[in-house]
Amino acid sequence: MASNDTRLRAAIVGSGIAGLAAARILREQHDVTVYERGEPSVATGGQGIANFPNSTHILETMGFDYSRAGSVELAGWNSVDRHGKYLDNIDYSMRERYGAPLVSHMRVDFRTELLRLATAPAGNLGLDASAAPATMVWNNGAIDLDAESGRITLEDGSVVEADVVIVADGIHSRLRNKILSEPVSAQKTGLTCCRVAVSAERVEQALGKLPQWWQDQREKGQGYMHLIEALDGTSRFMVAYPLRNLTWMNMAWVFQTRKERGSTTESWHADGNKDEILEVYDDFGDDLKTMLRVADQVKLWELQDLEPLPTWTSGRAILIGDAAHAMTPLQGQGSNMAIEDADGLRLLTQPGVTRDSVPEILKTVESVRRPRATKVLMNTRSTSKISSAADRYAKFDENCTYPGILGALKQQATAS
């Protein structure tokens, strides 16, 4: 329990994955307020998200409830070519190898559970009574920041002061350039991703039954990553994984961008045209194309990332999540890096932390997190040039063995 003189005022800008996870960590010792530019339902999309052991072992220490999120533990992966010929079928227990699972969930369900962890009464989470719920401020995002003083200006013109400011407002961050000496913006990668989620009920109505690869998962009660690759030099592929206790399937179709859809901001979350996607994948299996046709919502992302930043910190402020290291989903590590970043803020909950020590602690967080996230970002870029499933998964050990901020600092001390 923090005493009054060590209890910090923590302002978090953004209520996405990084922001809410940070709120859950920091509420243990500090007074947390989250400022979000959007509505409480800001994350309502039907797309899926996967968490690898490097983040699930952190989520489990936070009290994340997989059952509440309808999470599915994935027991391996299989890959086929566009004609349905099996290339790989691999059982791979992440929990056995790394001590934590690979799980998938609907993005909105995942965020809802993080929001619960940030705002539920302390007793519901087994926390000390002093771990007050984070205060959520909706429809009033931050538009300006004085990093040295910790003052942020909100959309309504009001100014609030904090002892530490966590900037977690996404790839198109409004505050990132208040921390950097030179402005940095997201850049397009030349790849587009179409993401949909479709229910088993709707697929059964359209096809008469589920595709065998989905039915096999239902019968086993185990999820798998299912990868379909064109293998014709076009870099087209589709990856599917189950959601909501195997009752839904996430499908991500990745291909070379055919036409740009405006600026990086405008093209980040555009409505998709099913006919366009079906044309790109006209030589893929009929069942897959039918699943796309019957999906409720089709969203397109012109995939973007950030160049590695020269710094994440200035004064009392630190960048985390996509604001710090946005990357494409080709390794599935974006949300995992956000959770790792939030875990890095555990250094602010250690004994002896005071307002005066915040800037130095943030530099220590950055000393671990920035090199780690930069390496994953660069590995993700190289993944776009990899054609085989085996090569895509060759970096599992590197990604999944991250020990958390405290473990990483111990490793650094031992190495030196």
N, C-alpha and C positions, 0 to 999 in steps of 0.2 A: 504494500500500500504506500503510495507516494504522499509525503507530507505536503502541506500547502506551499512551502517554499520551493519544492521540486516538481510540483504538478504544473505542467506546461499547458498553454493554450495552443492547440494544434488546429490549423486551418487546412482542410483538404479541398482542392479545387478539382471537381469532377467525381461523379458517382458511378464510374465504370468498374471494371474488375479490379484495377490497381487501387483506385480510390477507396472502394468499400473494404477491400482486404486490409489496406493501411489503417482504416478506421477501426477495424476489429483488433488489430495489433495494438494501436496506440491507446485505445480506450482503457486498456488494462491499468495504465498509470496516469493518463492525462485527460484533459477536457477537450473533446473533439467536436468540431463542426465541419460538416461537408457542404460545400456550395456547388449547386448543380444548375446549369443554364436551362435544362429541360424540365419536363413533367416527371412525376414519380414513375410513370410508365415508359421512361425514355428508352428502355431496352425491351421491345416487344416482338422483335423478329423471331421467326420460326426456325432459325438456323441452329446448327449444333456447334459444340465446342468440345475439345478433348483435353484432358489434363494428364500429363505424364508423371512418373514417380517423383521427379524433381520438384513438382508443385504439390502432388497429393500428400506427400509426407508432411508438408507444411500445413496444408488444409486440415489434415487430421489433428494436428496439434491445436488448431484453432477451433475444433469442434464441428467441422463441416459434416453435415448429415446427408449421406448419399441417398438415403431413402426419401428424404424430403425433396431432393432435387431430381428424383427419378433416374439417378445415375445408373449407367450400365458398365460393369467391369469388362474390359476387352481382353480376351484370352489369347490373342494372336492376330495373324492377318493372312489373307490369301490374295492372290493376284491372278488375273486372267487377261488374255488379250481381247481385242474388240469383238472377236468372233465367239468368245466364251471359252476358249481353250485355257485350262489351268496352267499357270506358270509356277506358282508357289502356293503351298498350303502349310503354314507354320504355326504350331502351338508355341506360345512364348509367354510364360507367366512373368509379368513384370514384378508382381508381388514377391515371387520366390527369388528373383534375381536381384531386385533393388530394395525390397522391404516395403514397397508401397505399390498400389495398382496404377494401371492406365484405365481411366474412366472417361465416359462421354456423357453429355447431358445437353438438353436444350439450353441455348444461351440465356433465355429469359428465366428458366428455372435455376440455373447456376447463379445468376445475378440476384434473384430473389433470396436464395439461401445466404449469399454474402451480405445482403441487406439485413437479413435476420441477425446474423452474427454481429453486425455493426450496431444494431439498434434494439435488440431484445433486452429485457431486464437481465441484470447480471446473474441473478439466481437461476434463470432458465438455462444459462450456459455454464454453470458451475464456476463462475468468476467471483472474486471478492466483491463485496457490496459496494466498494468504492469505484468499481469499473462502470461508471455511468454510461448509459447508451449514448452513442453519437447523436448530435443534433443535426437533422437534415434540413437544409434550406433549398427549396425548389424554385425554379423559374427566376433565378437571380445569380447567374454565374459571375465569375471574376473577369474583369476586362483590363486591369492594370495591377502592377506589382512593384513595390519597393522592397527588393530582396534584403537590403541591409537592415531595415527597420522591421520587416515582417508585416508591412501594411499592404492590404489589397483593396482595390476599388471594385465595387460590385456594379452590376448593370443599372441598379436603381440610383446610383450616385453615392451611396453610403460607403464609408471607409471603415474597415475593421482591422485591428492589429492583433497579430499572433506572435507567439514565441518561435513557432516553426511553421513553415508553409510547405505543404506537399502539393506539387503541381502534377496533377494526373488527369489533364483535360484532353488527352488523346492525340492522335497523329497530327491533327490540324490545330494544335494547341494555340491558344491566344496569349499565353504567358511565357512560352518557351524563349522567345526572343527578348524577354525582360531579364533573363538569366545569362544568355549568351552575349558575347561582345559583337558578334556579327550574325545577321538573320539567317536562319536555316528553314527550309520548307521541304515538305514531302516531295518525292519524285516518283514518276511512273516507271514500272519495270518492263513494260511490253507484254505483260501477261494479264489476262482477264479471268476472273473466277465467277461462275454462276453458282449460287447457293440456294438450295431449296430443302425443305423438310416435308415429307409426305407420310400420311398415316397408313398403317397396315390395312385398316378398314377400307380406305379409298382405293388402295392398290388391289385388294381382293375383289372389290366391286368391278374394277376395270379389267383385270386379268383373269378373274375366276379363281385365282389362288395366288399366293405369294411366290416370287421367284425362289428357286430352290436354295440359293445361297442365304436368303433371309429366313426361309422356313427352317433350314438346318439350325440357325442360331436360336430360333424360337423353341425348337424341340430340345436343344441342349441346355437352354437357359443361360447361354453364354454369348456375349457379343464378340464380333471380329471386325477388324478393318478389312474392307473389301475394295481392292484396287483394280480398276480396269484401265489398261494402257493401250494406246493406239499402236505403238511400236512401228511407226511408219515414217519417222523423221519429223512429224508435225508437232511433237511435244504435247499432244492432247492426252489427257487422262481424266478419270473420274474416281473419286474416293468416296465411299459410303460407310457410315457407321451408325449403329442403332441409338435411339434416344427413348426416354420415358419408358423404361422397363421393357424395351424391345418392341413397343407398340408404334414407334415412329422410326423413320430412317432419314438421316441427314445425307444429302448428296452434294458434293462440290465438284463442279465441272471446270477444269482449268485448260486454257488454250491461249494461243498467241492472239493478242489484241487485233481485231480486224478494223475497227474504227473507233477513234477516240471520242469521248463524250464530254468534252469541255475541260475545264480546269481540274486540278487535282481534287479540289473540294467538291465540285459538282459531280465528278465521276466516281466518288468514293462509295456511294451507296445508292446507285441508280436502279430504277425499275428495269427488269429484264424483259426481253421479248422471247417467248418460248419458241416461236418459229425460227428466230435467228439461231438459237442454241441447237435446235433440232437440225438445222442445216449444217452447222459445224460438225455435229456428231451423226450425220446421216448414215454412216456405215457401222455404227454401233448397234448392239442388239435391240430388237423390237421391244422387249420387256422394259429395258432401261428408258427408252424413249417414251413409252407409255407412262411410266412413273413420273417423268418430267411433265408430260401433258396434264396429268391429273393433280399436280401440286398446286396448292392454293396461291402461294406467293413465290415469285421469282425475283431475286435480287442479283444485281451485277456489281462487282467491284473491279475497277481497273487497279490491279494490285500495285501498291506503292510501298516504299520504305524510306528510311532516313539514312543519310550518310552518318557514320559514327561521329558523335558530337565530341568537341574538345573538352567539355566539362558538363556536369549535371548540376552543379551547385553554385550558389552565390549567396553569401551572407546566411540568412535564416531559411533559405528556400532550396528545394531539391526537386528535380524532375524525376518522375518514375513512369513506368508503363509505356504506352505508345508515344507519349510526349517525349520520352527519352530515347527510345530505341525501336521505333516501329519497324516491323519486318513482315514479309509475306508469310502465308500459312503453309508453305511447302514443307516445313519440318513440324508444323503444329505446335510451335514453341512460344508464340506471342503471348497468350494468356498465362503460360507457365512462367515467363520472365516477369510478368506483372505480379504474380504471387511471390516470386523470389524477391522482387523489389520491396514489396510490403514487408516480408520477413526481415529484410535488411534494416527496417526501422525499429526492430527489436533493440537495437543499440540505444535508442532513446528511452527505453523502459528499464535500463539497467540501473543499479544503485549508484547514487552520486551525481546523476544528471541534473544540471541546473540550466537556467536560461542562458547564462554566459557560455556554457559549454556546447550549446547547440551547433554553432557553425563548424567547430572542429569535429564533432561527431558526424555531421553530414558529410564532411570530407572523408572520414573513415568509411562510411557506408559506400560512397562513390568509389573509393579505392578498391573495393571488392566487386561491386556491382557493375561498374562501367566496363572493365575489361571482360568480365564474364558475358555480359549481354552483347558486347561488340563481337566476341568470338562466335556466339550463337548466330548473330545477324550475318556475319560473313559466311558461316557454314550454310545458312539458309540460302544465301545468294548462290553458292556453288551447287546447292541441291537442284536448282532450276536447270542445271546442265547435265543432271544425272538421269539416265534412262531406265535403269533397272531397279526393281524393288529392293533387291539385296543391298545395293549401294545406298539407297535412301535410308535404310535402317542401320547402316554401318556405324552411324554416330550415336546410337542409343547410349552406349556406356558414357561417352563424353557428356551428353545432355543430362542423363538421368542420375548421375552419381553426385550431383551438387549437394553438399552437406548442410546448406543453410548458412546464414551470415556468421553465426558463432563458430560453426565447424570450419568454415573457410578461413576465418581469422586464426584459428588454432593451426590449421595446415600451413598458413603463411609463417606463423611464428616458428613452427617446427622446421620448415624449409630454410629459414634464415639462421 
